[in-house]
Amino acid sequence: MTETFQAVNSQMSSYFRINNERVNNLAAAIRDEHQTLSQMHRYFVDQLGSMTVTSTIQTKLLMKVTNYISLQSDMLPLRQAL
């Protein structure tokens, strides 16, 4: 009876060791995935901020170019009159 108990105990010990290793591997994989997703999120937030700034600059430049063209168009008849 004692031998059977020791055999079962040994098998359970092996099972728990293997199972703990699997759980540790799963936890490491989840941690790595979380870190990767966090890095991607930071990157996308940074890029969104950059795109917002770029869009604002493009809008302002377009307005300035449009104003310049309208002033040139308004000045053309005055130049022709002179």
mmCIF file of the N, C-alpha and C atoms, coordinates in Angstrom:
data_MODEL
# 
_entry.id   MODEL 
# 
loop_
_atom_site.group_PDB 
_atom_site.id 
_atom_site.type_symbol 
_atom_site.label_atom_id 
_atom_site.label_alt_id 
_atom_site.label_comp_id 
_atom_site.label_asym_id 
_atom_site.label_entity_id 
_atom_site.label_seq_id 
_atom_site.pdbx_PDB_ins_code 
_atom_site.Cartn_x 
_atom_site.Cartn_y 
_atom_site.Cartn_z 
_atom_site.occupancy 
_atom_site.B_iso_or_equiv 
_atom_site.pdbx_formal_charge 
_atom_site.auth_seq_id 
_atom_site.auth_comp_id 
_atom_site.auth_asym_id 
_atom_site.auth_atom_id 
_atom_site.pdbx_PDB_model_num 
ATOM 1   N N  . MET A 1 1  ? 0.819  -1.192  0.000   1.00 0.00 ? 1  MET A N  1 
ATOM 2   C CA . MET A 1 1  ? 0.000  0.000   0.000   1.00 0.00 ? 1  MET A CA 1 
ATOM 3   C C  . MET A 1 1  ? 0.864  1.259   0.000   1.00 0.00 ? 1  MET A C  1 
ATOM 4   N N  . THR A 1 2  ? 1.940  1.229   0.784   1.00 0.00 ? 2  THR A N  1 
ATOM 5   C CA . THR A 1 2  ? 2.833  2.380   0.861   1.00 0.00 ? 2  THR A CA 1 
ATOM 6   C C  . THR A 1 2  ? 3.522  2.610   -0.474  1.00 0.00 ? 2  THR A C  1 
ATOM 7   N N  . GLU A 1 3  ? 3.879  1.537   -1.158  1.00 0.00 ? 3  GLU A N  1 
ATOM 8   C CA . GLU A 1 3  ? 4.529  1.675   -2.465  1.00 0.00 ? 3  GLU A CA 1 
ATOM 9   C C  . GLU A 1 3  ? 3.589  2.308   -3.482  1.00 0.00 ? 3  GLU A C  1 
ATOM 10  N N  . THR A 1 4  ? 2.320  1.906   -3.433  1.00 0.00 ? 4  THR A N  1 
ATOM 11  C CA . THR A 1 4  ? 1.328  2.475   -4.345  1.00 0.00 ? 4  THR A CA 1 
ATOM 12  C C  . THR A 1 4  ? 1.157  3.968   -4.072  1.00 0.00 ? 4  THR A C  1 
ATOM 13  N N  . PHE A 1 5  ? 1.075  4.320   -2.797  1.00 0.00 ? 5  PHE A N  1 
ATOM 14  C CA . PHE A 1 5  ? 0.933  5.726   -2.433  1.00 0.00 ? 5  PHE A CA 1 
ATOM 15  C C  . PHE A 1 5  ? 2.148  6.532   -2.896  1.00 0.00 ? 5  PHE A C  1 
ATOM 16  N N  . GLN A 1 6  ? 3.337  5.980   -2.729  1.00 0.00 ? 6  GLN A N  1 
ATOM 17  C CA . GLN A 1 6  ? 4.547  6.673   -3.167  1.00 0.00 ? 6  GLN A CA 1 
ATOM 18  C C  . GLN A 1 6  ? 4.582  6.816   -4.688  1.00 0.00 ? 6  GLN A C  1 
ATOM 19  N N  . ALA A 1 7  ? 4.121  5.805   -5.400  1.00 0.00 ? 7  ALA A N  1 
ATOM 20  C CA . ALA A 1 7  ? 4.079  5.874   -6.860  1.00 0.00 ? 7  ALA A CA 1 
ATOM 21  C C  . ALA A 1 7  ? 3.091  6.948   -7.319  1.00 0.00 ? 7  ALA A C  1 
ATOM 22  N N  . VAL A 1 8  ? 1.922  6.956   -6.692  1.00 0.00 ? 8  VAL A N  1 
ATOM 23  C CA . VAL A 1 8  ? 0.917  7.979   -7.034  1.00 0.00 ? 8  VAL A CA 1 
ATOM 24  C C  . VAL A 1 8  ? 1.442  9.357   -6.678  1.00 0.00 ? 8  VAL A C  1 
ATOM 25  N N  . ASN A 1 9  ? 2.068  9.466   -5.520  1.00 0.00 ? 9  ASN A N  1 
ATOM 26  C CA . ASN A 1 9  ? 2.621  10.742  -5.081  1.00 0.00 ? 9  ASN A CA 1 
ATOM 27  C C  . ASN A 1 9  ? 3.688  11.228  -6.061  1.00 0.00 ? 9  ASN A C  1 
ATOM 28  N N  . SER A 1 10 ? 4.529  10.324  -6.517  1.00 0.00 ? 10 SER A N  1 
ATOM 29  C CA . SER A 1 10 ? 5.571  10.673  -7.480  1.00 0.00 ? 10 SER A CA 1 
ATOM 30  C C  . SER A 1 10 ? 4.961  11.126  -8.806  1.00 0.00 ? 10 SER A C  1 
ATOM 31  N N  . GLN A 1 11 ? 3.932  10.399  -9.252  1.00 0.00 ? 11 GLN A N  1 
ATOM 32  C CA . GLN A 1 11 ? 3.268  10.773  -10.513 1.00 0.00 ? 11 GLN A CA 1 
ATOM 33  C C  . GLN A 1 11 ? 2.586  12.134  -10.384 1.00 0.00 ? 11 GLN A C  1 
ATOM 34  N N  . MET A 1 12 ? 1.935  12.367  -9.248  1.00 0.00 ? 12 MET A N  1 
ATOM 35  C CA . MET A 1 12 ? 1.265  13.656  -9.043  1.00 0.00 ? 12 MET A CA 1 
ATOM 36  C C  . MET A 1 12 ? 2.280  14.786  -8.970  1.00 0.00 ? 12 MET A C  1 
ATOM 37  N N  . SER A 1 13 ? 3.418  14.508  -8.345  1.00 0.00 ? 13 SER A N  1 
ATOM 38  C CA . SER A 1 13 ? 4.477  15.520  -8.271  1.00 0.00 ? 13 SER A CA 1 
ATOM 39  C C  . SER A 1 13 ? 4.944  15.886  -9.675  1.00 0.00 ? 13 SER A C  1 
ATOM 40  N N  . SER A 1 14 ? 5.158  14.884  -10.508 1.00 0.00 ? 14 SER A N  1 
ATOM 41  C CA . SER A 1 14 ? 5.572  15.125  -11.887 1.00 0.00 ? 14 SER A CA 1 
ATOM 42  C C  . SER A 1 14 ? 4.498  15.907  -12.645 1.00 0.00 ? 14 SER A C  1 
ATOM 43  N N  . TYR A 1 15 ? 3.235  15.502  -12.436 1.00 0.00 ? 15 TYR A N  1 
ATOM 44  C CA . TYR A 1 15 ? 2.123  16.189  -13.112 1.00 0.00 ? 15 TYR A CA 1 
ATOM 45  C C  . TYR A 1 15 ? 2.090  17.660  -12.706 1.00 0.00 ? 15 TYR A C  1 
ATOM 46  N N  . PHE A 1 16 ? 2.198  17.920  -11.392 1.00 0.00 ? 16 PHE A N  1 
ATOM 47  C CA . PHE A 1 16 ? 2.142  19.309  -10.927 1.00 0.00 ? 16 PHE A CA 1 
ATOM 48  C C  . PHE A 1 16 ? 3.336  20.112  -11.422 1.00 0.00 ? 16 PHE A C  1 
ATOM 49  N N  . ARG A 1 17 ? 4.506  19.499  -11.482 1.00 0.00 ? 17 ARG A N  1 
ATOM 50  C CA . ARG A 1 17 ? 5.689  20.194  -11.994 1.00 0.00 ? 17 ARG A CA 1 
ATOM 51  C C  . ARG A 1 17 ? 5.477  20.585  -13.451 1.00 0.00 ? 17 ARG A C  1 
ATOM 52  N N  . ILE A 1 18 ? 4.993  19.626  -14.239 1.00 0.00 ? 18 ILE A N  1 
ATOM 53  C CA . ILE A 1 18 ? 4.745  19.908  -15.668 1.00 0.00 ? 18 ILE A CA 1 
ATOM 54  C C  . ILE A 1 18 ? 3.639  20.942  -15.818 1.00 0.00 ? 18 ILE A C  1 
ATOM 55  N N  . ASN A 1 19 ? 2.578  20.792  -15.037 1.00 0.00 ? 19 ASN A N  1 
ATOM 56  C CA . ASN A 1 19 ? 1.462  21.732  -15.124 1.00 0.00 ? 19 ASN A CA 1 
ATOM 57  C C  . ASN A 1 19 ? 1.905  23.134  -14.721 1.00 0.00 ? 19 ASN A C  1 
ATOM 58  N N  . ASN A 1 20 ? 2.710  23.252  -13.674 1.00 0.00 ? 20 ASN A N  1 
ATOM 59  C CA . ASN A 1 20 ? 3.225  24.571  -13.252 1.00 0.00 ? 20 ASN A CA 1 
ATOM 60  C C  . ASN A 1 20 ? 4.069  25.199  -14.355 1.00 0.00 ? 20 ASN A C  1 
ATOM 61  N N  . GLU A 1 21 ? 4.867  24.394  -15.016 1.00 0.00 ? 21 GLU A N  1 
ATOM 62  C CA . GLU A 1 21 ? 5.693  24.904  -16.111 1.00 0.00 ? 21 GLU A CA 1 
ATOM 63  C C  . GLU A 1 21 ? 4.814  25.420  -17.252 1.00 0.00 ? 21 GLU A C  1 
ATOM 64  N N  . ARG A 1 22 ? 3.758  24.693  -17.554 1.00 0.00 ? 22 ARG A N  1 
ATOM 65  C CA . ARG A 1 22 ? 2.828  25.135  -18.613 1.00 0.00 ? 22 ARG A CA 1 
ATOM 66  C C  . ARG A 1 22 ? 2.155  26.447  -18.233 1.00 0.00 ? 22 ARG A C  1 
ATOM 67  N N  . VAL A 1 23 ? 1.717  26.537  -16.984 1.00 0.00 ? 23 VAL A N  1 
ATOM 68  C CA . VAL A 1 23 ? 1.070  27.771  -16.520 1.00 0.00 ? 23 VAL A CA 1 
ATOM 69  C C  . VAL A 1 23 ? 2.065  28.931  -16.557 1.00 0.00 ? 23 VAL A C  1 
ATOM 70  N N  . ASN A 1 24 ? 3.296  28.684  -16.159 1.00 0.00 ? 24 ASN A N  1 
ATOM 71  C CA . ASN A 1 24 ? 4.330  29.731  -16.216 1.00 0.00 ? 24 ASN A CA 1 
ATOM 72  C C  . ASN A 1 24 ? 4.582  30.179  -17.657 1.00 0.00 ? 24 ASN A C  1 
ATOM 73  N N  . ASN A 1 25 ? 4.624  29.220  -18.581 1.00 0.00 ? 25 ASN A N  1 
ATOM 74  C CA . ASN A 1 25 ? 4.808  29.563  -19.996 1.00 0.00 ? 25 ASN A CA 1 
ATOM 75  C C  . ASN A 1 25 ? 3.640  30.375  -20.522 1.00 0.00 ? 25 ASN A C  1 
ATOM 76  N N  . LEU A 1 26 ? 2.423  29.991  -20.143 1.00 0.00 ? 26 LEU A N  1 
ATOM 77  C CA . LEU A 1 26 ? 1.234  30.732  -20.567 1.00 0.00 ? 26 LEU A CA 1 
ATOM 78  C C  . LEU A 1 26 ? 1.254  32.156  -20.006 1.00 0.00 ? 26 LEU A C  1 
ATOM 79  N N  . ALA A 1 27 ? 1.627  32.283  -18.732 1.00 0.00 ? 27 ALA A N  1 
ATOM 80  C CA . ALA A 1 27 ? 1.696  33.611  -18.110 1.00 0.00 ? 27 ALA A CA 1 
ATOM 81  C C  . ALA A 1 27 ? 2.745  34.479  -18.801 1.00 0.00 ? 27 ALA A C  1 
ATOM 82  N N  . ALA A 1 28 ? 3.878  33.889  -19.159 1.00 0.00 ? 28 ALA A N  1 
ATOM 83  C CA . ALA A 1 28 ? 4.924  34.640  -19.864 1.00 0.00 ? 28 ALA A CA 1 
ATOM 84  C C  . ALA A 1 28 ? 4.438  35.084  -21.242 1.00 0.00 ? 28 ALA A C  1 
ATOM 85  N N  . ALA A 1 29 ? 3.727  34.207  -21.935 1.00 0.00 ? 29 ALA A N  1 
ATOM 86  C CA . ALA A 1 29 ? 3.205  34.562  -23.263 1.00 0.00 ? 29 ALA A CA 1 
ATOM 87  C C  . ALA A 1 29 ? 2.182  35.684  -23.153 1.00 0.00 ? 29 ALA A C  1 
ATOM 88  N N  . ILE A 1 30 ? 1.326  35.630  -22.158 1.00 0.00 ? 30 ILE A N  1 
ATOM 89  C CA . ILE A 1 30 ? 0.316  36.689  -21.965 1.00 0.00 ? 30 ILE A CA 1 
ATOM 90  C C  . ILE A 1 30 ? 1.000  38.005  -21.613 1.00 0.00 ? 30 ILE A C  1 
ATOM 91  N N  . ARG A 1 31 ? 2.019  37.949  -20.753 1.00 0.00 ? 31 ARG A N  1 
ATOM 92  C CA . ARG A 1 31 ? 2.755  39.164  -20.373 1.00 0.00 ? 31 ARG A CA 1 
ATOM 93  C C  . ARG A 1 31 ? 3.438  39.786  -21.599 1.00 0.00 ? 31 ARG A C  1 
ATOM 94  N N  . ASP A 1 32 ? 4.064  38.945  -22.431 1.00 0.00 ? 32 ASP A N  1 
ATOM 95  C CA . ASP A 1 32 ? 4.729  39.451  -23.640 1.00 0.00 ? 32 ASP A CA 1 
ATOM 96  C C  . ASP A 1 32 ? 3.723  40.068  -24.594 1.00 0.00 ? 32 ASP A C  1 
ATOM 97  N N  . GLU A 1 33 ? 2.569  39.417  -24.747 1.00 0.00 ? 33 GLU A N  1 
ATOM 98  C CA . GLU A 1 33 ? 1.542  39.956  -25.635 1.00 0.00 ? 33 GLU A CA 1 
ATOM 99  C C  . GLU A 1 33 ? 1.026  41.291  -25.110 1.00 0.00 ? 33 GLU A C  1 
ATOM 100 N N  . HIS A 1 34 ? 0.851  41.394  -23.798 1.00 0.00 ? 34 HIS A N  1 
ATOM 101 C CA . HIS A 1 34 ? 0.391  42.651  -23.201 1.00 0.00 ? 34 HIS A CA 1 
ATOM 102 C C  . HIS A 1 34 ? 1.397  43.768  -23.439 1.00 0.00 ? 34 HIS A C  1 
ATOM 103 N N  . GLN A 1 35 ? 2.679  43.455  -23.280 1.00 0.00 ? 35 GLN A N  1 
ATOM 104 C CA . GLN A 1 35 ? 3.712  44.465  -23.511 1.00 0.00 ? 35 GLN A CA 1 
ATOM 105 C C  . GLN A 1 35 ? 3.724  44.909  -24.973 1.00 0.00 ? 35 GLN A C  1 
ATOM 106 N N  . THR A 1 36 ? 3.581  43.956  -25.892 1.00 0.00 ? 36 THR A N  1 
ATOM 107 C CA . THR A 1 36 ? 3.565  44.288  -27.311 1.00 0.00 ? 36 THR A CA 1 
ATOM 108 C C  . THR A 1 36 ? 2.354  45.159  -27.648 1.00 0.00 ? 36 THR A C  1 
ATOM 109 N N  . LEU A 1 37 ? 1.193  44.790  -27.135 1.00 0.00 ? 37 LEU A N  1 
ATOM 110 C CA . LEU A 1 37 ? -0.008 45.593  -27.396 1.00 0.00 ? 37 LEU A CA 1 
ATOM 111 C C  . LEU A 1 37 ? 0.105  46.976  -26.776 1.00 0.00 ? 37 LEU A C  1 
ATOM 112 N N  . SER A 1 38 ? 0.719  47.077  -25.610 1.00 0.00 ? 38 SER A N  1 
ATOM 113 C CA . SER A 1 38 ? 0.912  48.389  -24.981 1.00 0.00 ? 38 SER A CA 1 
ATOM 114 C C  . SER A 1 38 ? 1.832  49.266  -25.829 1.00 0.00 ? 38 SER A C  1 
ATOM 115 N N  . GLN A 1 39 ? 2.894  48.669  -26.362 1.00 0.00 ? 39 GLN A N  1 
ATOM 116 C CA . GLN A 1 39 ? 3.804  49.420  -27.235 1.00 0.00 ? 39 GLN A CA 1 
ATOM 117 C C  . GLN A 1 39 ? 3.088  49.877  -28.498 1.00 0.00 ? 39 GLN A C  1 
ATOM 118 N N  . MET A 1 40 ? 2.277  48.993  -29.082 1.00 0.00 ? 40 MET A N  1 
ATOM 119 C CA . MET A 1 40 ? 1.528  49.359  -30.282 1.00 0.00 ? 40 MET A CA 1 
ATOM 120 C C  . MET A 1 40 ? 0.549  50.483  -29.978 1.00 0.00 ? 40 MET A C  1 
ATOM 121 N N  . HIS A 1 41 ? -0.110 50.432  -28.817 1.00 0.00 ? 41 HIS A N  1 
ATOM 122 C CA . HIS A 1 41 ? -1.061 51.477  -28.437 1.00 0.00 ? 41 HIS A CA 1 
ATOM 123 C C  . HIS A 1 41 ? -0.349 52.821  -28.304 1.00 0.00 ? 41 HIS A C  1 
ATOM 124 N N  . ARG A 1 42 ? 0.810  52.817  -27.617 1.00 0.00 ? 42 ARG A N  1 
ATOM 125 C CA . ARG A 1 42 ? 1.573  54.065  -27.479 1.00 0.00 ? 42 ARG A CA 1 
ATOM 126 C C  . ARG A 1 42 ? 1.981  54.605  -28.850 1.00 0.00 ? 42 ARG A C  1 
ATOM 127 N N  . TYR A 1 43 ? 2.401  53.709  -29.745 1.00 0.00 ? 43 TYR A N  1 
ATOM 128 C CA . TYR A 1 43 ? 2.808  54.122  -31.084 1.00 0.00 ? 43 TYR A CA 1 
ATOM 129 C C  . TYR A 1 43 ? 1.636  54.760  -31.825 1.00 0.00 ? 43 TYR A C  1 
ATOM 130 N N  . PHE A 1 44 ? 0.466  54.113  -31.774 1.00 0.00 ? 44 PHE A N  1 
ATOM 131 C CA . PHE A 1 44 ? -0.693 54.648  -32.480 1.00 0.00 ? 44 PHE A CA 1 
ATOM 132 C C  . PHE A 1 44 ? -1.148 55.984  -31.900 1.00 0.00 ? 44 PHE A C  1 
ATOM 133 N N  . VAL A 1 45 ? -1.081 56.114  -30.573 1.00 0.00 ? 45 VAL A N  1 
ATOM 134 C CA . VAL A 1 45 ? -1.451 57.392  -29.947 1.00 0.00 ? 45 VAL A CA 1 
ATOM 135 C C  . VAL A 1 45 ? -0.485 58.482  -30.397 1.00 0.00 ? 45 VAL A C  1 
ATOM 136 N N  . ASP A 1 46 ? 0.815  58.160  -30.423 1.00 0.00 ? 46 ASP A N  1 
ATOM 137 C CA . ASP A 1 46 ? 1.809  59.132  -30.890 1.00 0.00 ? 46 ASP A CA 1 
ATOM 138 C C  . ASP A 1 46 ? 1.564  59.510  -32.344 1.00 0.00 ? 46 ASP A C  1 
ATOM 139 N N  . GLN A 1 47 ? 1.281  58.506  -33.169 1.00 0.00 ? 47 GLN A N  1 
ATOM 140 C CA . GLN A 1 47 ? 1.042  58.775  -34.588 1.00 0.00 ? 47 GLN A CA 1 
ATOM 141 C C  . GLN A 1 47 ? -0.223 59.600  -34.798 1.00 0.00 ? 47 GLN A C  1 
ATOM 142 N N  . LEU A 1 48 ? -1.262 59.321  -34.010 1.00 0.00 ? 48 LEU A N  1 
ATOM 143 C CA . LEU A 1 48 ? -2.495 60.095  -34.117 1.00 0.00 ? 48 LEU A CA 1 
ATOM 144 C C  . LEU A 1 48 ? -2.240 61.544  -33.765 1.00 0.00 ? 48 LEU A C  1 
ATOM 145 N N  . GLY A 1 49 ? -1.443 61.765  -32.708 1.00 0.00 ? 49 GLY A N  1 
ATOM 146 C CA . GLY A 1 49 ? -1.086 63.141  -32.339 1.00 0.00 ? 49 GLY A CA 1 
ATOM 147 C C  . GLY A 1 49 ? -0.309 63.822  -33.445 1.00 0.00 ? 49 GLY A C  1 
ATOM 148 N N  . SER A 1 50 ? 0.614  63.095  -34.066 1.00 0.00 ? 50 SER A N  1 
ATOM 149 C CA . SER A 1 50 ? 1.399  63.658  -35.166 1.00 0.00 ? 50 SER A CA 1 
ATOM 150 C C  . SER A 1 50 ? 0.507  63.973  -36.357 1.00 0.00 ? 50 SER A C  1 
ATOM 151 N N  . MET A 1 51 ? -0.442 63.083  -36.641 1.00 0.00 ? 51 MET A N  1 
ATOM 152 C CA . MET A 1 51 ? -1.346 63.319  -37.771 1.00 0.00 ? 51 MET A CA 1 
ATOM 153 C C  . MET A 1 51 ? -2.238 64.526  -37.510 1.00 0.00 ? 51 MET A C  1 
ATOM 154 N N  . THR A 1 52 ? -2.663 64.716  -36.263 1.00 0.00 ? 52 THR A N  1 
ATOM 155 C CA . THR A 1 52 ? -3.496 65.870  -35.926 1.00 0.00 ? 52 THR A CA 1 
ATOM 156 C C  . THR A 1 52 ? -2.714 67.157  -36.138 1.00 0.00 ? 52 THR A C  1 
ATOM 157 N N  . VAL A 1 53 ? -1.475 67.181  -35.680 1.00 0.00 ? 53 VAL A N  1 
ATOM 158 C CA . VAL A 1 53 ? -0.633 68.369  -35.857 1.00 0.00 ? 53 VAL A CA 1 
ATOM 159 C C  . VAL A 1 53 ? -0.388 68.606  -37.338 1.00 0.00 ? 53 VAL A C  1 
ATOM 160 N N  . THR A 1 54 ? -0.068 67.548  -38.078 1.00 0.00 ? 54 THR A N  1 
ATOM 161 C CA . THR A 1 54 ? 0.189  67.677  -39.508 1.00 0.00 ? 54 THR A CA 1 
ATOM 162 C C  . THR A 1 54 ? -1.050 68.189  -40.237 1.00 0.00 ? 54 THR A C  1 
ATOM 163 N N  . SER A 1 55 ? -2.213 67.666  -39.868 1.00 0.00 ? 55 SER A N  1 
ATOM 164 C CA . SER A 1 55 ? -3.456 68.108  -40.505 1.00 0.00 ? 55 SER A CA 1 
ATOM 165 C C  . SER A 1 55 ? -3.714 69.584  -40.230 1.00 0.00 ? 55 SER A C  1 
ATOM 166 N N  . THR A 1 56 ? -3.469 70.025  -39.016 1.00 0.00 ? 56 THR A N  1 
ATOM 167 C CA . THR A 1 56 ? -3.657 71.441  -38.672 1.00 0.00 ? 56 THR A CA 1 
ATOM 168 C C  . THR A 1 56 ? -2.706 72.321  -39.478 1.00 0.00 ? 56 THR A C  1 
ATOM 169 N N  . ILE A 1 57 ? -1.452 71.905  -39.581 1.00 0.00 ? 57 ILE A N  1 
ATOM 170 C CA . ILE A 1 57 ? -0.470 72.679  -40.356 1.00 0.00 ? 57 ILE A CA 1 
ATOM 171 C C  . ILE A 1 57 ? -0.876 72.723  -41.825 1.00 0.00 ? 57 ILE A C  1 
ATOM 172 N N  . GLN A 1 58 ? -1.319 71.600  -42.374 1.00 0.00 ? 58 GLN A N  1 
ATOM 173 C CA . GLN A 1 58 ? -1.736 71.567  -43.782 1.00 0.00 ? 58 GLN A CA 1 
ATOM 174 C C  . GLN A 1 58 ? -2.927 72.487  -44.014 1.00 0.00 ? 58 GLN A C  1 
ATOM 175 N N  . THR A 1 59 ? -3.868 72.493  -43.090 1.00 0.00 ? 59 THR A N  1 
ATOM 176 C CA . THR A 1 59 ? -5.038 73.363  -43.221 1.00 0.00 ? 59 THR A CA 1 
ATOM 177 C C  . THR A 1 59 ? -4.624 74.830  -43.214 1.00 0.00 ? 59 THR A C  1 
ATOM 178 N N  . LYS A 1 60 ? -3.748 75.186  -42.286 1.00 0.00 ? 60 LYS A N  1 
ATOM 179 C CA . LYS A 1 60 ? -3.281 76.586  -42.216 1.00 0.00 ? 60 LYS A CA 1 
ATOM 180 C C  . LYS A 1 60 ? -2.520 76.974  -43.482 1.00 0.00 ? 60 LYS A C  1 
ATOM 181 N N  . LEU A 1 61 ? -1.655 76.079  -43.960 1.00 0.00 ? 61 LEU A N  1 
ATOM 182 C CA . LEU A 1 61 ? -0.912 76.381  -45.183 1.00 0.00 ? 61 LEU A CA 1 
ATOM 183 C C  . LEU A 1 61 ? -1.846 76.526  -46.383 1.00 0.00 ? 61 LEU A C  1 
ATOM 184 N N  . LEU A 1 62 ? -2.836 75.664  -46.470 1.00 0.00 ? 62 LEU A N  1 
ATOM 185 C CA . LEU A 1 62 ? -3.799 75.761  -47.570 1.00 0.00 ? 62 LEU A CA 1 
ATOM 186 C C  . LEU A 1 62 ? -4.555 77.085  -47.514 1.00 0.00 ? 62 LEU A C  1 
ATOM 187 N N  . MET A 1 63 ? -4.933 77.510  -46.302 1.00 0.00 ? 63 MET A N  1 
ATOM 188 C CA . MET A 1 63 ? -5.628 78.802  -46.171 1.00 0.00 ? 63 MET A CA 1 
ATOM 189 C C  . MET A 1 63 ? -4.720 79.951  -46.603 1.00 0.00 ? 63 MET A C  1 
ATOM 190 N N  . LYS A 1 64 ? -3.443 79.897  -46.217 1.00 0.00 ? 64 LYS A N  1 
ATOM 191 C CA . LYS A 1 64 ? -2.520 80.967  -46.597 1.00 0.00 ? 64 LYS A CA 1 
ATOM 192 C C  . LYS A 1 64 ? -2.294 81.001  -48.105 1.00 0.00 ? 64 LYS A C  1 
ATOM 193 N N  . VAL A 1 65 ? -2.152 79.832  -48.727 1.00 0.00 ? 65 VAL A N  1 
ATOM 194 C CA . VAL A 1 65 ? -1.955 79.779  -50.178 1.00 0.00 ? 65 VAL A CA 1 
ATOM 195 C C  . VAL A 1 65 ? -3.207 80.298  -50.890 1.00 0.00 ? 65 VAL A C  1 
ATOM 196 N N  . THR A 1 66 ? -4.374 79.893  -50.380 1.00 0.00 ? 66 THR A N  1 
ATOM 197 C CA . THR A 1 66 ? -5.630 80.368  -50.973 1.00 0.00 ? 66 THR A CA 1 
ATOM 198 C C  . THR A 1 66 ? -5.740 81.887  -50.856 1.00 0.00 ? 66 THR A C  1 
ATOM 199 N N  . ASN A 1 67 ? -5.410 82.427  -49.708 1.00 0.00 ? 67 ASN A N  1 
ATOM 200 C CA . ASN A 1 67 ? -5.442 83.886  -49.530 1.00 0.00 ? 67 ASN A CA 1 
ATOM 201 C C  . ASN A 1 67 ? -4.453 84.574  -50.462 1.00 0.00 ? 67 ASN A C  1 
ATOM 202 N N  . TYR A 1 68 ? -3.266 83.999  -50.600 1.00 0.00 ? 68 TYR A N  1 
ATOM 203 C CA . TYR A 1 68 ? -2.257 84.576  -51.484 1.00 0.00 ? 68 TYR A CA 1 
ATOM 204 C C  . TYR A 1 68 ? -2.751 84.584  -52.932 1.00 0.00 ? 68 TYR A C  1 
ATOM 205 N N  . ILE A 1 69 ? -3.354 83.476  -53.360 1.00 0.00 ? 69 ILE A N  1 
ATOM 206 C CA . ILE A 1 69 ? -3.867 83.396  -54.740 1.00 0.00 ? 69 ILE A CA 1 
ATOM 207 C C  . ILE A 1 69 ? -4.983 84.401  -54.942 1.00 0.00 ? 69 ILE A C  1 
ATOM 208 N N  . SER A 1 70 ? -5.869 84.544  -53.937 1.00 0.00 ? 70 SER A N  1 
ATOM 209 C CA . SER A 1 70 ? -6.938 85.533  -54.108 1.00 0.00 ? 70 SER A CA 1 
ATOM 210 C C  . SER A 1 70 ? -6.405 86.944  -54.166 1.00 0.00 ? 70 SER A C  1 
ATOM 211 N N  . LEU A 1 71 ? -5.383 87.238  -53.362 1.00 0.00 ? 71 LEU A N  1 
ATOM 212 C CA . LEU A 1 71 ? -4.786 88.568  -53.427 1.00 0.00 ? 71 LEU A CA 1 
ATOM 213 C C  . LEU A 1 71 ? -4.132 88.800  -54.781 1.00 0.00 ? 71 LEU A C  1 
ATOM 214 N N  . GLN A 1 72 ? -3.456 87.782  -55.319 1.00 0.00 ? 72 GLN A N  1 
ATOM 215 C CA . GLN A 1 72 ? -2.843 87.900  -56.647 1.00 0.00 ? 72 GLN A CA 1 
ATOM 216 C C  . GLN A 1 72 ? -3.909 88.148  -57.700 1.00 0.00 ? 72 GLN A C  1 
ATOM 217 N N  . SER A 1 73 ? -5.039 87.440  -57.566 1.00 0.00 ? 73 SER A N  1 
ATOM 218 C CA . SER A 1 73 ? -6.130 87.630  -58.535 1.00 0.00 ? 73 SER A CA 1 
ATOM 219 C C  . SER A 1 73 ? -6.711 89.035  -58.418 1.00 0.00 ? 73 SER A C  1 
ATOM 220 N N  . ASP A 1 74 ? -6.823 89.548  -57.196 1.00 0.00 ? 74 ASP A N  1 
ATOM 221 C CA . ASP A 1 74 ? -7.347 90.902  -56.991 1.00 0.00 ? 74 ASP A CA 1 
ATOM 222 C C  . ASP A 1 74 ? -6.365 91.958  -57.493 1.00 0.00 ? 74 ASP A C  1 
ATOM 223 N N  . MET A 1 75 ? -5.075 91.672  -57.410 1.00 0.00 ? 75 MET A N  1 
ATOM 224 C CA . MET A 1 75 ? -4.067 92.634  -57.829 1.00 0.00 ? 75 MET A CA 1 
ATOM 225 C C  . MET A 1 75 ? -3.898 92.679  -59.351 1.00 0.00 ? 75 MET A C  1 
ATOM 226 N N  . LEU A 1 76 ? -4.277 91.608  -60.052 1.00 0.00 ? 76 LEU A N  1 
ATOM 227 C CA . LEU A 1 76 ? -4.084 91.536  -61.495 1.00 0.00 ? 76 LEU A CA 1 
ATOM 228 C C  . LEU A 1 76 ? -4.767 92.695  -62.240 1.00 0.00 ? 76 LEU A C  1 
ATOM 229 N N  . PRO A 1 77 ? -6.052 93.003  -61.971 1.00 0.00 ? 77 PRO A N  1 
ATOM 230 C CA . PRO A 1 77 ? -6.663 94.138  -62.686 1.00 0.00 ? 77 PRO A CA 1 
ATOM 231 C C  . PRO A 1 77 ? -5.977 95.463  -62.359 1.00 0.00 ? 77 PRO A C  1 
ATOM 232 N N  . LEU A 1 78 ? -5.504 95.608  -61.118 1.00 0.00 ? 78 LEU A N  1 
ATOM 233 C CA . LEU A 1 78 ? -4.816 96.847  -60.731 1.00 0.00 ? 78 LEU A CA 1 
ATOM 234 C C  . LEU A 1 78 ? -3.499 96.986  -61.504 1.00 0.00 ? 78 LEU A C  1 
ATOM 235 N N  . ARG A 1 79 ? -2.775 95.895  -61.669 1.00 0.00 ? 79 ARG A N  1 
ATOM 236 C CA . ARG A 1 79 ? -1.528 95.923  -62.426 1.00 0.00 ? 79 ARG A CA 1 
ATOM 237 C C  . ARG A 1 79 ? -1.799 96.211  -63.890 1.00 0.00 ? 79 ARG A C  1 
ATOM 238 N N  . GLN A 1 80 ? -2.857 95.638  -64.406 1.00 0.00 ? 80 GLN A N  1 
ATOM 239 C CA . GLN A 1 80 ? -3.175 95.854  -65.806 1.00 0.00 ? 80 GLN A CA 1 
ATOM 240 C C  . GLN A 1 80 ? -3.602 97.318  -66.055 1.00 0.00 ? 80 GLN A C  1 
ATOM 241 N N  . ALA A 1 81 ? -4.252 97.913  -65.055 1.00 0.00 ? 81 ALA A N  1 
ATOM 242 C CA . ALA A 1 81 ? -4.671 99.301  -65.190 1.00 0.00 ? 81 ALA A CA 1 
ATOM 243 C C  . ALA A 1 81 ? -3.475 100.245 -65.190 1.00 0.00 ? 81 ALA A C  1 
ATOM 244 N N  . LEU A 1 82 ? -2.411 99.856  -64.509 1.00 0.00 ? 82 LEU A N  1 
ATOM 245 C CA . LEU A 1 82 ? -1.245 100.725 -64.459 1.00 0.00 ? 82 LEU A CA 1 
ATOM 246 C C  . LEU A 1 82 ? -0.461 100.531 -65.713 1.00 0.00 ? 82 LEU A C  1 
# 
